[in-house]
Amino acid sequence: MRLLKVATCNLNQWAMDFDCNAKQIKESIAKAKEAGASVRLGPELEIPGYGCEDHFLELDTVNHSWECLKDLLLGDWTDGILCSFGMPIIKGSERYNCQVFCLNRKILMVRPKMCLANDGNYRELRWFTAWKQRDQLVDFQLPFEISQALGQKSVPFGYGFMQFQDTAIAAEVCEELFTSDPPHSELALNGVEVIMNASGSHHQLRKLDVRVHAFIGATHTRGGVYMYSNQQGCDGSRLYYDGCACVVVNGDIVAQGSQFSLKDVEVVVAQIDLDVVASLRGSLSSFQEQASCKTKVPSVEVPYSLCRPFNLKTCISFPLKIKYHTPEEEIAFGPGCWLWDYLRRSGASGFLLPLSGGADSSSVAAIVGCMCQLVVKEIANGDEQVKADAIRIGNYKDGQYPTDSREFAKRIFYTVFMGSENSSEMTKSRAKVLADEIGSWHLDVSIDVVVSAFLSLFQTLTGKRPQYKVDGGSNVENLSLQNIQARIRMVLAFMLASLLPWVHSKPGFYLVLGSSNVDEGLRGYLTKYDCSSADINPIGSISKQDLRVFLRWAAIHLGYSSLTDIEAAPPTAELEPQRSNYTQLDEVDMGMTYEELSVYGRLRKIFRCGPVSMFQNLCYRWGAKLTPSQVAEKVKYFFKHHSINRHKMTVLTPSYHAESYSPEDNRFDLRQFLYNARWPYQFRKIDELVSELDVKDIKDYAAQDTVAATSNGVGGMGVAAAGSGNPKAGF
């Protein structure tokens, strides 16, 4: 037997905090050594942090990374253990995203990334060049100070593998796994038994199974050991890196780390018999035939043994059942951990949330409550870093620390019900009950006097006083009166967040939390600079449908039973007066349902549909219930209001990224914000298609194809698969 013990990690790195990152790298190595591992893998770009973005263009970032690497190599950190470190490196005139392999205080080789992530949230081509020479390793001249310190003048640089005396090891960096021709296939044919994948992969609802199946597929048909490492936490942006470091052997997961955690360092260890890899490959005739005529991959000879012989005192790692969280758990734990990282790293003393008693703000409150529960649980489990952060943030004295989540929430969480004459007693009561269940410091404030002051000022200036539509006012008056209330709440929220800590003799300031969901952003159903304008928003890219399911889950699993009544209530902004014959409702105001908005959002973003192709696809999906003319009106109505309100996305509060159809303008959904909202050419094409369609034929066809469209997607595009197993997440 060739027993190899490997260690991979989840590290909560912070972009540009080199001290923090180096400390956690060292801690992970120490834990790997303590476990007896001879191989240690860290996340992609772990030394500077993955999310440095345009800081990668600064020479300082590259230089500081070399300085941290030198510190690691001059100490005993790499003695007896192969370590892979991620950092940017400049070779000649190009900057590369690299994995640096080190052993016994020497650099063995530098492996630059060959396929860069450059879609969605990723912009690696903005900062790095992809390595394109796959047929040779070249000499890389080390920076002078590094060369002097290590006694090495140059090291191999490029695509290749390390041939040790008892096994062969190579890297596959993040995005390369998901390409049409991943390196692991070629490396396996060249005899590489261990693939090390350093990654910087963010959380997205229902995404983990895609990633895990890629690891499994990499070794299932060709054998091998696949190590995966990832960042975990908020490193300074909208993304939450969701860990799940794991080890896969011949298609079976034998070790898996957490997806969501407050830990800064988590090391996952597995002991593997490499002979099972050789045995499987030797039994596959097709693999043997392909290996006999393989394209040769360059290698570096390393005169060192990593494996240990057969020993009954050590245990082999056996296959595990893969751990997946439900979408409701993902909504609770992902944003909850993200909020904790943001809170402790921002220097703030807590959060303030305008709590309306509706589904969205109540979801945010429940997530903060979940965060408090996680903090108390982690302290009870002995995490000293979480304990120290909680003592500092909660302003505990005399050796005290959080032991109860409600007591902790009382110290760090303000909720404010900012009611008006249009608010109902029911929502006011729901907000109060939920605040009590969570433990927040709750305030009940009436904004009527401020609204009246603004209206009086306007009347003094103009001689006119606007009226609500139900009282005979115009649409312009009605909308303006609603906007006044919404914007007053935003100003009041920031004022309270700044001054309430002072009032209660607490240090620091509070962060204002926003609570608009992804569907409202897509439709533009929010007031610019209202309560959606906050410091951060944990639900800004989560759909209304997912939030309602989450509320039902949280009522039971988080212990906030009032959420059941909140979820059951029809969504309403409560910005207009209620009358016996009129109650304001979100879906009526929007002219579309939240379910329809999810459909539009997925078609627009995930499946890249413009107005015409969206109309064509929805004719198949909705043709059994609607005529082509009705479908056309719905599509045109959506695009009209989406484009009219697109400018609001430019000032959208930074939100936790969770949904693949987020309209977030900063980096994910890059589009203009000034449109011709009439879409004259596109809408004319839709009208032409409607006139050409035979209504009877399309309805007959749609009726026959309803089942197929639901299970296989719309128009062959696989739209129904967007939910990834959740029937409520598709159309």
N, C-alpha and C positions, 0 to 999 in steps of 0.2 A: 504493500500500500504506500501511496505518496500522500501523506496528510498535509494539507495546507490550511492554515487558519488565516482568514481574511477579516478585515474590519472596514466598514464603510460608515459614513456619518450623515446626520442632519445637523447643519450648523446655522445658527441665527446670526449671520454676518450683517454688518451695517456699512453701506457704501461709504467709502472714504475714511472710515474710522480704522486706521491701520493698527492702532494699539489694541482695540477691541478684537479685531479679526485675528491678529497674531496670537493673542491670549487664548482664543477659543480653538485655534488650530493646534496649539501646543497641548491644550487640555484634551483634545480628541486623540492626539498621538499618545499621550500618557495613558489614556483609557485603553487604547488599542494594545499598547505594550503590556499593560497590566493583565489584559485578557489573554496574552500570549500570541497575539497576531504577528505575522511576518509581512503582511501587506496592509497598507492603510490608504484609503481613497477619500479625498475631500471634494467639495462641490466645485463647479465651474467658477473660475475667477475668484476663488475664495480669499485671496490675499487682499485685493482692494475692495472686494464685494462686487457682485454681478451688476448691480444697478447704478454704476457710476455714470453711465450715459456719456454726455459730452466731456466729462472729466477724463475720460479715456484719451481724449485728444491732447491732454496736457502732459508734457514730459515729466512733470512732477509725479504723476500717478504711476508711470512706468518706473521711474527712479526709486520711488518709495517701495514699490513692490520688490525690486531687486534688493533693497536694503533689508526688508523683512525676510526675504529668502536667505540672505547672507546670515542673518541672526539665527535662523533655524538650522543652517548647515554648520555654523561654528560651534553650536551647542551639541549635546548628545542626542538630540531629538530623532535623528535618522539612523542612529546606531542599531544595526540588526533588524531594521524594518524598512521595506520598500515603501516610499511615500510619494504620492502624486499630488502636486500643488498646482492650483490654477492661478495664472497671472498674465497680464499683457506683456509682450516682448516686441521690441523694434529690431528688425533685421534689415540692414541696408536702409532702404527708404520706406519699408512697409511695416505696419503694425499688425501683429498677430495675436489671436486669442489662443493661449498655449497651456498645455499640461507639462509640467516639469517633473521628471522622474528622478528621485534622489535616493541614495542608499549609502550608509556609512560615510556621511559628510561629503559626498561627491554627487555631481549631477551626471546621471547615466545618459539621458537624452532629453531633447525638447520636442514635444509633439504638437505642432500647430493645428488648429481646427481647419478642416477642409470644406465643410458645408455650413454656412452661416445662417442663423435664424434671422429672417428678414420680412416677417409678416405679422399681422395682428399687433401684439404689444412689443414686438422685437424689431430692432433697427441695427443689427450687428454690422451690416455693410457700411453704415455711417461711420463706424469707428475702426473696423478691422478689415483686413484683406484675407480672402480664403487661400489656403495653401493649395497649389495646383500640381506640384511635382510629385507624382505617386511612385516613380520608378527609382528614386535614389534618395539617400540621406546625404545632406551636405554638412560641411563644417561650419559651426557658428562660433564666432569669436566672442567670448564672454566680455562684458564690460570690465575695464581695467581693475577697478577696486574689487570686483568679485573674483576676477582671475588671481589677483594678488592674495586675497584672503583664503581661497580654496586651493591654490596651487594647481589650477586647471586653466589652460590657455583657451581651449576650444572644446565643444561638445557636439555630438551628432544632432542634427536638426532636420525634421521632416516626418514623413509618413513611414512607419516601420514598427517593428516589435523588438522586445528584449528577450534574448534566448539565454535563460539561466541554465545551470547544470542539470536541473530536474524538471523544468517546465518552461513554457513560453508565455509571455504576458504582453498585452498591447492595450491601447486606448481607443475608445470610440466616444467622441465628445458630443453629448446632448443631441442636437439636431441631426447629426449624422445617422443616428439610429432610425430616423423616420424618413430617410430618403429612399428613392426607388432602388438604389444600389448601395446598401449600407456596407461599410468596411468590414463588419464582423463576418460576413460571408466569405470574403477573400482571405481574411486572417485565419479563419478556421481551417480552410484548405491548406494553409501554410503551417499548420500545426500549433497555432496559438490556442491555448486551453483556457486562459483567463482574460476576459475583456473587462476593462475598467471604464465606466461611463460617468464622467463628472458633469453634472447638469445644473442649470438654473431654471427650473420649470415652475411656473406659477399655478395656483389653484384656479380651477374653473369648475363649476357645478357639473357633476357626472363625467368628469374627464379622466379620473384616475384609472378606470378600467382600460381605457385606450392605451395608456402608458404601460400598465402592467402587462397587458397582452403583447405589447411590442417586446418587452424583456423575455417573456416566455417564448415567443416566436423566434427570437434570436438564437436560442439554444435547443429548441424542441426537436428540430429536424436535422441538426448538424452537431449536437452535443456541445458542451462547454460550460464554463462558469461565467456568469454575467453579474458584475458588481455595479450597483447604481448608487450614486450619492447626490444629494440635493441640498440647496439652502432651505431653511424653514423659518418663516417669519416675515415681518415687514422691514425691508432694508432701506426704507426711505421714500417709497412711492406708493402708487395705487395697488401694486401687486402684493399678494401674499404667496410666498414660496411654500409649497405644502409638503416638503420632506418626503417621507415614505422611502427612505433609503432601504435597499433590499439586496439580497443575494439569491440568484437563480442558478440551479444546476440541472442541466439536461431537461429544461422546460418546467421544472418544479421550483417554487419559491421555498427556500429553506430558512430564510431570515427576513423579517420585515419590520421596519421602524414605524413610528407614528406618523400620521398625516398632519395632525394638528397638535401642537404642544407649546407650553410656555418655557420649556427647557431651551437653554442656549446651545447646549452640546448634547447630542445623543449619538452614541456609537453602537452600531449593529454588527455583531460578530457571528461568523459561521466557520465551522470546521468541515472541510471537504476532502473526500478521497478522490484525487485526480484520476485514479485508475478507472473510475466509472465513466469518465469522459472518453478516455482512450478505448475502453471496452465498447461503448456505444458507437463510436466512429468506426471502429473495426468491424462492427456488425452490419454497417450500412454499405451495401455494394455500390450504390450510386455515388455516395460520398467518396468512396475509395477511387472510383473511376475518375471523378472530377479532380480529386487531389493529385492524381497521377499526371495531369496535364495543366496544372494550375499556373497562373501568372505569379512569378516570384515577387514576394514583398521583401524589401530590404530589412536587415536585422542588425542588432547590436549584441555582441557576445558579452555576457556578464559572468565571470568566473565565481559564482556564488550559488549556494543551494538555499532554497526557501522552504522546502518540504521537510517533514519529519517522518520517520518510519512508523510502522504499526505499533500502537501503544494502547493497552486496555485502560489506562488511566485517563485517557481522553475520550470524549464522546463525539460521534459524527452528527452533523446537523441533518435532520430528516425533513421531508416536505411538510409544509404548514398549510392550513386553510387560509386563503387570502382574506385579509380584513378590509372590507369596504364600509364606508359610512353611508347612511341614507342621505338624500338631498336635504332633509330637514336638519339632520345632524351637521352637515356641511355648513348650512346657513348659520347655525348656532356657534360652532367651534371656529370656523375660518375667520369670519369677521370679528368674533370675540377675541381671538389671539392677535389679530391685526390691530384692534383697538388697544390692547394691552401694550404691544410694542410701541405704538404711536404715543401713547400716554407716557410711558416711562422714559422714552427717548426725547420727547419734546420739551420736557421740563415743566409741563402743566401739572396741576394738582387735582384735576378731575374733569368731569364732563358736565355740560348743561344741555338739556334736551327740551325743546318746546313739545310738550306731550298733549296732544289734542284728544286722546281717547279713541282715535281711529286706528285702522289696521297698520298703517305705515309707521307712525311714530311709536306705536305700541310694540311693533317688531324691533325697532331700534332699542327701546327700553329693555325688552326681553334679552336682546343680545348683550347689552351692558350687564344685566343681571347674571347672564351666563358667564361673562368674563369674571365677575366677582366670585362666582362659584368655583371657576377654574383656579383662580388665584388662591383661594382658601384651601382647595384640595391639594394644590401643588406644594403649598407651605406644609401641610400635614404630611406630605410624602417626603419632606426633608430638603426641598430645593432652597438653598440658602440665598441664591441670587434673587429669586422671586420674593422671598421674605424680605430681603434688604430693600428692594424696590417698593414693596407694599408699605413698609414702615416709613420710608421717605415720603411717598406720595400721600399716604393717609395721615401723616404727621403724628405718628404714635410716639409716646414717650415712656421712659422708665422700663424699658425691656418688653413693652407690650407689642403685640402684632396681631394681624387679623386671624380670628378663629371662627367667625360667623360671617357669611356672605352678606346678610342684611345689614349688619353693623358696619361692615366695610363699605357697602354701597352708601350708607348714610354719610360717610366721610368724603366720598369722592364723586357723588352723583346727585346733581340737582335736576329735578323735573319741574316744569312750569306749565300750568294750564292757563293760556292767555285767551280768556273768553270774551265774547262780545254779546250784544243783544241778539245776535243770530245763532249763538251757541245753545245747544240743548242741555237740560239738566242731566240727561242720560249720558252724554259724552263726558261731561264734567265729573259725574260720579264714577264712570269707568276709569278715567285717568287717575282719580284719587285712590281707588281700590287697587289698581295695578301698581301705583307708586308704593303703597303700603306693603304689597306682597314682595316687591323687589327690595324695599328698604330705602329708597331714595329720599332726599330732603325735598319735599314737595311744596310748591307755592301755587296759590290760586289768584290770578290777577285779571282784573277787568280792563280792557283797553278802550272802552267806550268813551271815556273822557278825553283820551288822546285823539280818537277818531273825530269826535265832535269839535275839538280845537282846530284840527286841520280843515274840516268843512267850514267852520266859521271864518277862518282865515281866507279860504277860497272865496267865500261869499262876500267878504269885505273887499277882496281884490276885483271880483268880477260882477258882483251883484246877482249872481245865480247860485243856486244850491242843487246839486245833482240828486236824483231820485233813483231808487231801485226799479227794475223793470216791472216787478209785481205791483208797484205803486204808481205806474204810468211813465216811468223813465225810459230813456232810449237804451240801446245796447251799449253805446259809449259810456253813458252815465253808470249803467249797471256794472260794467267791467271795471271802471275807475273806482267805484265804491268798494268793490272786492279787493282790488289791488292795494288800496290804502290800508285796509286791515292787515293784509298779508305782509306788507312792507314795514308797518309799525311793529309787527311781531318780530321781524328780523332785527330791527334796531334795538328793541327792548331785550332780545335774547343776548346780543353781544354786550349790552350795557350790564345786564345781570351777571354774565359770565366774568366780566372784568371786576365788578364791585362786590358781589356777594362774598367772595373769599375774604375781602377786607372787612365787610360787615361782621363776619363770624370769626374774625381774628385768625384767619388761615393764611398761610403763605401762598404766593404764586397766583396763577390765573386758571380759568376753566376753559376747556375747548368746547365750542358750540357744535352739536351734532345735527346734521341734516337728516331728512327722512323722506325724500322723494324716491320713487322706484323707477326702474328702467323703462317701464311702459309709459309713464308720465313724461319722462324725458324724450322718448321717441315721438310722442304726440305733441310735446310742448305744452302739456297741461300743467303749467306751473307759472307763477308770477316771477318775472325776472327781479332778483334781489328781494325775494321773500324768505320764508323760513327754510326754503331749500338751499338758500345761500348761507352756508355754514363753514366751519373749519374743515370738517371731514364728514363723509356720509358712508356708513357701513352697508347700506342696502341700495345704493344708487345704481347698481347693475343687476338687481334681482327683480324678477317679474312679480306682478301682483298675485298671480296664481300660485307661484312658489311660496310667497309670503303667507298666503292664507293657509296653505298646508302646514307651513312652519308654525303658525300660531296655534293650530290644533295640536301639533306635536308638543310645543313648549308648554301648553296648558297642563299637560300630563307630566312630561319628563323634566321640566324645569320647576314645576310646582307653582306656576302662576295661573291659577284656575280661571281668573277673570278674562283671560285671553279667549276663552270659548265664546263668551258673549260678544266680545269685540270683533272676533272673526265673523260671527253670524250677522252682524249689523251691515246694512248696505252702505258702501263707501260714499261719503259726502264731505264737501269742503266746509259746509256751514258758514258760507260767506254772504248768503242772501237770506232775507227774512222768510220764515216758514208761514204758510197760510193753510187754511183748511183744504184748499184745492191745489196747493203747490208745495213740494219739498225738493230742495236741490239735491241732485244725485250726480255722482261723477260720470257715470257712463252716459247719462242723458246729456250732460254738458259737453262731453267729448264727441258725441255722435257716433260712438262705436264702443264695443265691449272690450274689457281687458283681455279676454280670450282672443278676440280678433286682432288686437294690438300685438299679441305674441306671434300670431301668424304673420302679420305684416313685417314685424321686426326680423323674424328668421328668414323670410324670403328676401327681404331687402339686403340684409347683411351677410348671412351665412351662405345663401344661394345666389347672391349678387344679382338680384332681379331689379330691373327698372320698371316703370309703370306698365309697359306693354307685356313684358314676360310675366310680371306678377298677375296681370289680368288673365293671361292665357292659362297659367297654372291654377288660378283660383276658379276658373270655369270648370275644371275637372273636379276640384275639391268641393266646391259649393254648388255645382251644377244641378244636383238633385233637388236643391231647395230654392235656388235663385236662378233667374234668367240671366243671360249674358249682360243684358242692359243693367240689371240690378248689381251684378258683380262689378261692372264698369263704374257705376256711380260710387260704390264703396271704395274702389281702388283710387279713383280720382279724388275723392274726399280725403282719404288718408294722405296722399302725396301733397295735396294742397296745404293741409295744416302742418304736415311734417316740414315742408319747405318754408312756410311762413314763420315757423317758430324755431328754425334751425339755429338762428343767432343766439338763442338762449344756451345752447350747448357750449358756446365759447366761454361762458362764465359759470359753468356747472361746477358745483362743489366737488373737490377731489373725492372720488368714490372707490370703495373696494371693488376690484374687478372680479366678477363672478359669472357673468353671462356672455355668451359668444355673440349676441346681437346688441351689445351695449352701443349707444350712440355717442359715447364719450369722445369729445372733440380733440383732446390733448394729444393723443398718440394712436388710439385704437381705431377710430372711425373718422378718417381724414377726408373731409368734404368741404365744399364752399359753404358759407353761411348767408349769402345773398343769392336767392333764386328768383327766376321768373316763375312764380307760384301758379301761373296758369298752365304751365307745361304745354304750350300750344301744339308743338309737333307730336309729342308723345300721346297727348289726349286725343288728337285728331286720328292717330293711327288706331287707338282703341275704338273710337267711334266707327271707323271703317270696318274693323273686325266684327263689331256688334252687328252692323248692317248686313254683313256677309253670312252670319251664322243662322242656321235654321234652328229655331228655338226647340222644336220638337225633337230633332235629332240629337242635339246636345244634351237635352234632359234625359232622353232614353239611354244615351251612352253613359252619362254620369251615373244614372241609377244602376246600370249593370256593373259599373266599375267602382262603386262606392267602397266596397270591402277592400279591393285591391289598392285603391288610392290611400285608404287609411293605414294599411299595413306596409305598403311598399314605398310610399311617398307620392308626391304630386308630380304628374307628368314625367315619371321616371327619374326624378331628381333626388329621391330619398328623403324628402322633407320630414316625413313622419319619424324618421330615425333621429331627428334632432334631439328628442327627449332622452335618448340613450337608455331605454328601458323603463322610463317613467311614463305611463300612458297619459298622465295629466300635463306633461311638459311639451307634447307635440301640439298638433292643431286641435 
